Amino acid sequence: MNDEPLDLVPLPGSERPERPGFRSHGGLAPDSPVEATLVLRRRAELPDDAFTTPLTRDELAERYGASPEDVELVRSTFEALGVAVDEVDAGARRVRVSGPVQTIARVFGTDLARSTPEDEGDDAATYRQRSGGLSIPAALDGVVTAVLGLDDRPQARAQFRYVPAAAVSTSYTPPQLGTVYSFPEGTDGSGRTVAIIELGGGYEQSDLDTYFRGLGIPTPSVRTVGVDGGSNAPGGDPNGADGEVMLDIEVVGALAPAADIVVYFAPNTDAGFLDAVSTAAHANPTPAAISISWGQSEDQWTAQARTAFDQALQDAAALGVTTTAAAGDDGSSDRVGDGKPHVDFPASSPHALACGGTRLDADASTGAVRSETVWNNGAGNGATGGGVSAVFPLPSWQARAGVPTGADGTDAGGAANGPGGRGVPDVSAVADPQTGYRVRVDGRDTVIGGTSAVAPLWAALVARLVQSTGRPLGLLQPTLYDSVPAGQVAAGFRDIVTGDNGAYQAAAGWDACTGLGVPDGTKLLSSL
């Protein structure tokens, strides 16, 4: 290997925050293979009006993708340094590269160590970890904006919750919830596609067949796409990632039974997560909705990863895709132990429809609601995420909604007494597992809750709204908020005014527990 010093420059935003719960075991074998995803700059920034009229994939690539000159510069630079360029997607601005540890570490100016979870035994899974910032070849300064996947410890967690069967007070099938939330009659998602992002686990076709037969619904069309080596790999543990996968598919399939469902399986890394979302957004046909039930506190991402992911969600919105994202299941703390409020990402992206959770008491046969409150079962027992972003500024469409300033009294840019950051969530539906969703996982009928159930519910509703309106909805928030002032109920919603998620209290109009409220699908269709 050539040991001459390389001309490297720091990569802004690549500093890795500390990840508690892992321990390092020294270096990796020099010839161990490493893959990474590079994100390249846009030819031009997306203007605000890019979200009002959907672009085609070719238009997005031609105007806002990576330029051929940048792609060629990246290719020639890395190949000259002994790094293989395995895949290029200029439209999505992504380049996959690979090489041995010794080469990759040298080219990106970092050290890669062997890592295992602290709370697992000798047979624990092994990961790569890095700390500090990254560098890139000086020739690519400003051209490469993110390098993801070098650290392959799990980036996100599934936002679903089980409770013991004895703790379930009532439960609902997804079609019953379609009645509760007045999903528009005469719609079933026909002709539309819903993409689902999964970072682990899998499903058995026999379980789907049994589940939908029990609902009296033909088994929907479900196919899988592997990204970065991911695959449909059921582990046989209904309490693990299989629970998330089955919940997502069964909720979408029961509420939009005629829609085509495409499940994207990817590794649980920042690179895998981004690549799955980007692949889904740029797919043919373009999905009506992408459902994301995985996330992590926004301060547990590198700044470069958050920016790259948010840009992928911008691409999705510009293509006419509505991305629904679970707001988290750990209340206003989002499982961060510093005593301060935190919000979950990607739900905190202003280009994702953030989905919070409620506790529901309703007549399943008629849909009549006796009560619906903020989901909060107490410390450690699950509560809807929600709050104010510390990194994304207040969007214009949320300016009148009454979003408070951040936890420290500053805006997302750090200015004192500023306008606050992006408020989370936007919308809600039932998430309390004590009043949860009846699903089938790994051969067992069970009840699951969590905001991870709300994201596919809203994705299914979007597919039915798109079917009825005949047009993609894309970035839905400007329409949903529609300059509604603080304290006023938005059109198409039923307000939730009782309860809290820790730091924030429910109130009339938008709040940081349940957003604008829960849907009245029929009225929402009329407002659209």
LUMDREN-701242 format. One line per 2 residues: number of its first residue (from 1); for each residue z, y, x of C-alpha. Coordinates in steps of 0.001 Angstrom, whole numbers. Example, Ala and Ser with C-alpha at 12.3 -4.5 7.8 and 13.67 -1.06 7.14 Angstrom:
REM LUMDREN-701242
1	7800/-4500/12300  7140/-1060/13670
REM end
This chain:
REM LUMDREN-701242
1	0/0/0  -795/3518/1212
3	2527/5224/2035  1114/8689/2556
5	2910/11268/382  1106/12053/-2850
7	497/15562/-4134  2611/15411/-7290
9	3869/18037/-9738  6734/17718/-12253
11	5804/16676/-15795  7539/19106/-18183
13	9769/17529/-20829  9909/14121/-19162
15	13635/14228/-18304  15190/11126/-19781
17	18518/11616/-21608  21282/9197/-20776
19	21146/6026/-22851  24670/4668/-23368
21	25009/946/-23896  22823/-228/-20990
23	23630/-1141/-17403  21295/-1135/-14415
25	20906/-4194/-12163  18914/-2725/-9302
27	15209/-2552/-8636  12391/-4619/-10074
29	10057/-6900/-8127  7417/-4652/-6520
31	4551/-6574/-8094  6003/-6635/-11632
33	3339/-5394/-14073  3925/-2116/-15892
35	1884/-581/-18715  2108/3016/-19903
37	491/5376/-22393  -737/8765/-21213
39	-1242/11586/-23689  -3867/14181/-22839
41	-4117/17809/-23936  -6177/18862/-26942
43	-9498/20644/-26510  -8067/23270/-28868
45	-4864/23629/-30858  -4955/22602/-34504
47	-4987/25711/-36717  -2749/25874/-39785
49	-5734/25550/-42108  -6536/22144/-40572
51	-3979/20711/-42997  -5540/22164/-46150
53	-8941/20443/-45967  -8929/16952/-44411
55	-11084/16368/-41362  -13072/13229/-40655
57	-12124/11159/-37600  -15277/12375/-35827
59	-14504/16015/-36618  -10934/15669/-35372
61	-12088/13990/-32154  -14869/16517/-31507
63	-12755/19613/-32123  -9200/18617/-31200
65	-9396/15385/-29217  -9476/15029/-25439
67	-12561/16422/-23721  -14891/14030/-21865
69	-14211/16003/-18676  -10441/15488/-18985
71	-10884/11793/-19710  -13115/11329/-16664
73	-10727/13273/-14432  -7819/11103/-15560
75	-9834/7930/-15051  -11084/8801/-11570
77	-7729/10136/-10390  -5713/7084/-11375
79	-8288/4517/-10311  -8390/6137/-6864
81	-4618/5652/-6681  -4792/1958/-7592
83	-3798/2351/-11253  -5986/498/-13771
85	-7312/2382/-16796  -7288/-247/-19530
87	-8068/1647/-22728  -9241/5138/-23679
89	-9087/6737/-27139  -10391/10265/-26683
91	-10038/11100/-30379  -6329/10255/-30313
93	-6001/11623/-26740  -4416/8408/-25484
95	-5113/6475/-22271  -3467/3133/-21491
97	-2897/2433/-17804  -1291/-404/-15871
99	-325/-1430/-12381  2428/-3017/-10284
101	5869/-1408/-10240  5518/-147/-6666
103	2272/1678/-7480  3343/3041/-10868
105	6692/4289/-9537  4965/6055/-6636
107	2242/7679/-8748  4726/8974/-11346
109	7462/9921/-8877  10216/7787/-10343
111	12391/4718/-9774  12300/1828/-12230
113	15371/-389/-12513  16199/-3645/-14265
115	18416/-2999/-17294  20356/-5054/-19851
117	22524/-4134/-22851  26198/-3817/-21894
119	27510/-5667/-24951  25375/-8805/-24527
121	25889/-11828/-22294  23971/-13360/-19413
123	21053/-14297/-21667  20555/-10691/-22829
125	17056/-9264/-22987  15929/-7437/-19857
127	14286/-4024/-19874  13000/-1387/-17488
129	14866/1879/-17288  14381/5169/-15532
131	16371/8377/-15280  15542/11972/-14496
133	12052/13403/-14786  8546/12196/-13997
135	5745/13649/-11900  1974/13351/-12134
137	-847/13878/-9630  -1354/17600/-9112
139	-5023/17309/-10132  -3833/16418/-13647
141	-1360/19281/-14053  -1703/20478/-17666
143	-4196/17715/-18477  -1661/14882/-18933
145	1093/16077/-21289  3149/12871/-21652
147	3695/9569/-19859  5350/7029/-22166
149	6466/3425/-21857  7717/3331/-18274
151	11220/2970/-19723  10879/168/-22260
153	14407/18/-23642  14429/68/-27478
155	13557/3568/-28650  14316/3333/-32377
157	16446/1472/-34882  15528/249/-38338
159	17108/2373/-41075  18208/-374/-43466
161	21617/-1617/-44602  23071/-4832/-45925
163	26405/-5132/-47661  28179/-8381/-48588
165	26969/-9768/-51905  30370/-9124/-53460
167	29996/-5402/-52722  26753/-5058/-54670
169	27593/-3346/-57946  24040/-3365/-59262
171	20552/-3825/-57922  16980/-3104/-58918
173	13564/-4569/-58431  11020/-2055/-57113
175	9113/-2027/-60460  12365/-1097/-62223
177	12700/1828/-59820  9131/2776/-60628
179	10334/3152/-64210  13474/5077/-63207
181	11389/7502/-61176  8550/7708/-63725
183	5736/6559/-61479  2489/7680/-63184
185	1180/5189/-65742  -2326/3899/-65271
187	-2016/3906/-61477  -1455/1006/-59096
189	-2763/2232/-55732  -6192/722/-56276
191	-8727/1728/-53649  -6069/3154/-51344
193	-4479/1902/-48130  -831/2144/-47120
195	11/1636/-43441  3462/375/-42459
197	4871/772/-38926  7076/-2044/-37585
199	8715/-2268/-34154  9883/-5870/-34366
201	10353/-8809/-36700  7791/-10224/-39079
203	7133/-11837/-42425  6191/-15219/-43860
205	3330/-15290/-46341  5163/-17932/-48376
207	8052/-15494/-48899  5661/-12828/-50164
209	3991/-15289/-52519  7359/-16397/-53920
211	8661/-12848/-54259  5666/-11392/-56075
213	5319/-14479/-58269  8897/-13855/-59376
215	7951/-10279/-60314  4872/-11446/-62181
217	2648/-9472/-59804  -304/-10926/-57875
219	493/-11013/-54163  -994/-7818/-52712
221	-3444/-7722/-49849  -1447/-7621/-46602
223	-2958/-7771/-43142  -1534/-7116/-39694
225	-2683/-5181/-36645  -1125/-5773/-33247
227	-639/-2720/-31016  245/-2888/-27299
229	889/-6623/-27597  2985/-6445/-30764
231	2545/-9116/-33426  3903/-10518/-36675
233	6811/-12506/-35230  9448/-13424/-37840
235	12708/-14292/-36141  14365/-16134/-39016
237	17250/-13663/-39205  17320/-11730/-42499
239	19906/-9373/-40980  17514/-8486/-38163
241	14135/-6785/-38010  12654/-9282/-40503
243	14743/-7561/-43168  13018/-4272/-42412
245	9534/-5754/-42411  9970/-7648/-45679
247	11685/-4707/-47386  8823/-2368/-46487
249	6055/-4726/-47583  7764/-5780/-50807
251	8599/-2224/-51899  5054/-961/-51269
253	3472/-4097/-52709  5552/-4021/-55883
255	5066/-293/-56534  1407/-22/-55469
257	285/-3624/-56062  -3453/-2920/-55880
259	-3279/-983/-52618  -4333/-2561/-49342
261	-1285/-2891/-47076  -1799/-2846/-43310
263	1241/-3591/-41135  1111/-2309/-37559
265	3355/-4270/-35187  4171/-2649/-31847
267	6860/-2905/-29155  9999/-863/-29785
269	9297/1701/-27062  8312/5350/-27202
271	4788/4293/-26192  4586/1465/-28737
273	5901/3655/-31560  3431/6454/-30804
275	501/4086/-30319  1182/2335/-33640
277	1303/5599/-35608  -1779/6966/-33873
279	-3728/3733/-34395  -2806/3726/-38092
281	-3736/7394/-38588  -7158/7001/-36967
283	-7973/3697/-38714  -10975/3102/-40944
285	-10439/3499/-43847  -7984/6358/-43428
287	-4704/5397/-45124  -3331/7459/-47998
289	135/7102/-46486  1936/5822/-43412
291	5463/4501/-43998  7970/4717/-41118
293	11426/3191/-41537  12430/3390/-37855
295	13956/6325/-36004  16538/7630/-33590
297	18593/10792/-33222  16167/13470/-32054
299	18184/14176/-28897  17689/10557/-27756
301	13968/11181/-27206  12389/12876/-24240
303	10894/16239/-25146  7437/14992/-24107
305	7745/11990/-26447  8841/14124/-29405
307	5966/16534/-28825  3384/13765/-28452
309	4674/12000/-31572  4681/15219/-33595
311	1100/15855/-32483  147/12354/-33668
313	1667/13218/-37046  -347/16465/-37003
315	-3472/14370/-36469  -2493/12171/-39399
317	-1966/15187/-41673  -5275/16729/-40573
319	-6994/13458/-41525  -5397/13624/-44981
321	-2604/11096/-44367  914/11626/-45747
323	3542/10151/-43405  6872/9200/-45004
325	9847/8733/-42656  13407/7502/-43235
327	16005/10227/-42633  18662/7850/-41267
329	21580/5788/-42559  24515/7260/-40650
331	25213/10536/-42410  25070/13923/-40752
333	26222/12501/-37384  23200/10152/-37070
335	25467/7825/-35068  25996/10368/-32271
337	29669/10417/-31317  30114/14062/-30348
339	31450/15206/-33712  28444/17445/-34383
341	25634/17099/-36930  22369/15534/-35750
343	19095/14659/-37467  16834/11667/-37000
345	13347/11721/-35508  10514/11284/-36516
347	11922/12401/-39901  12770/15772/-38346
349	9125/16412/-37510  7764/19071/-39886
351	4674/16868/-40227  6624/13932/-41700
353	7912/13753/-45279  11601/13096/-44557
355	13183/10649/-47027  16908/10764/-47808
357	19031/8505/-49985  21088/8386/-53171
359	23424/6080/-55094  21926/5167/-58478
361	23445/3975/-61734  20649/3430/-64250
363	19601/1177/-67112  17064/-1037/-65381
365	15299/-1948/-68628  14739/1584/-69910
367	14947/3623/-66729  17642/5862/-68235
369	19808/7310/-65450  23550/7378/-66021
371	24302/9031/-62683  22680/9614/-59316
373	24608/11081/-56393  24331/11458/-52633
375	24615/8100/-50841  27799/8132/-48776
377	29961/5023/-48491  32324/6505/-45925
379	32528/6530/-42141  30694/3572/-40627
381	29593/2200/-43993  26343/4087/-44405
383	25297/7485/-45710  22051/9370/-45989
385	20928/11282/-42938  20204/14984/-43233
387	20779/18293/-41573  18994/20848/-39429
389	16718/20099/-36486  17797/21368/-33087
391	14239/21293/-31706  11759/21995/-34517
393	11761/25553/-35937  11966/26305/-39645
395	8528/25681/-41216  7043/28498/-43290
397	7015/26320/-46404  10780/25802/-46109
399	11611/29465/-45476  12949/30166/-48983
401	14605/26805/-49600  18016/27786/-48252
403	18083/25750/-45031  21256/26683/-43106
405	21333/27626/-39442  21970/24849/-36951
407	25336/23298/-36275  26066/25846/-33528
409	24919/28846/-35572  21604/29166/-33755
411	18011/28434/-34633  15923/25653/-33086
413	14998/27966/-30230  18645/28772/-29438
415	18672/32317/-30820  21988/33373/-32347
417	21962/33944/-36102  18349/32821/-36198
419	16589/31363/-39210  17691/27804/-38486
421	15550/24770/-37773  13528/22387/-39881
423	15693/21080/-42721  15997/17325/-43358
425	15320/15571/-45730  12491/16732/-47982
427	12820/14137/-50760  15005/11193/-51763
429	15439/8042/-53833  18069/5309/-54126
431	19254/3970/-50746  22854/2800/-51242
433	22841/-987/-50674  25590/-1268/-53293
435	22916/-157/-55784  20029/-1468/-53726
437	16669/-3190/-53765  16160/-6842/-54665
439	13965/-8386/-51977  13265/-11737/-50341
441	13730/-12213/-46588  13379/-15418/-44556
443	13599/-17632/-47616  16580/-15830/-49151
445	16786/-13514/-52126  19028/-10607/-51202
447	19758/-6908/-51760  19020/-4288/-49112
449	19461/-529/-49008  19008/2288/-46554
451	16620/5199/-46293  14167/2687/-44858
453	13600/1616/-48471  12917/5201/-49534
455	10051/5722/-47088  7923/2854/-48518
457	8858/3874/-52081  7480/7358/-51444
459	4458/5936/-49601  3643/3829/-52671
461	4067/6876/-54920  1715/8868/-52674
463	-910/6097/-52920  -715/6254/-56726
465	-885/10059/-56742  -3923/9953/-54451
467	-5535/7373/-56714  -5012/9605/-59739
469	-6011/12931/-58147  -8936/11440/-56259
471	-8085/13347/-53089  -5853/12793/-50064
473	-2567/14682/-50021  -1983/14954/-46260
475	824/17377/-45430  2525/17325/-48819
477	5463/19658/-48194  3715/23026/-48726
479	2770/21821/-52219  6191/20306/-52979
481	8175/23361/-51877  5585/25855/-53198
483	7804/28844/-52343  10662/27508/-54497
485	13673/29750/-53783  17093/28450/-52814
487	18984/26946/-55751  15909/26288/-57890
489	14625/22820/-58799  11100/22119/-57573
491	8419/20926/-59999  8270/17134/-60248
493	11857/16531/-59090  15230/15654/-60570
495	17942/17488/-58663  20905/15681/-57084
497	23926/17979/-57028  26927/15702/-56389
499	28174/14320/-53092  27908/14953/-49354
501	26705/13219/-46192  29528/14454/-43964
503	28748/17964/-42779  26553/18945/-45731
505	27195/19160/-49457  24760/18599/-52310
507	23879/21724/-54273  21361/23052/-56764
509	17845/23042/-55337  17133/21872/-51793
511	20060/20629/-49737  20551/18762/-46468
513	21615/15562/-48276  18787/14746/-50694
515	16271/17518/-50039  14427/18609/-53162
517	15789/15605/-55064  14334/12379/-56446
519	10857/12117/-57939  9688/12307/-61503
521	6311/10856/-60629  4562/11796/-63858
523	5678/15433/-63647  4868/15475/-59942
525	1332/14354/-60697  999/17177/-63204
527	2229/19722/-60650  -362/18493/-58166
REM end
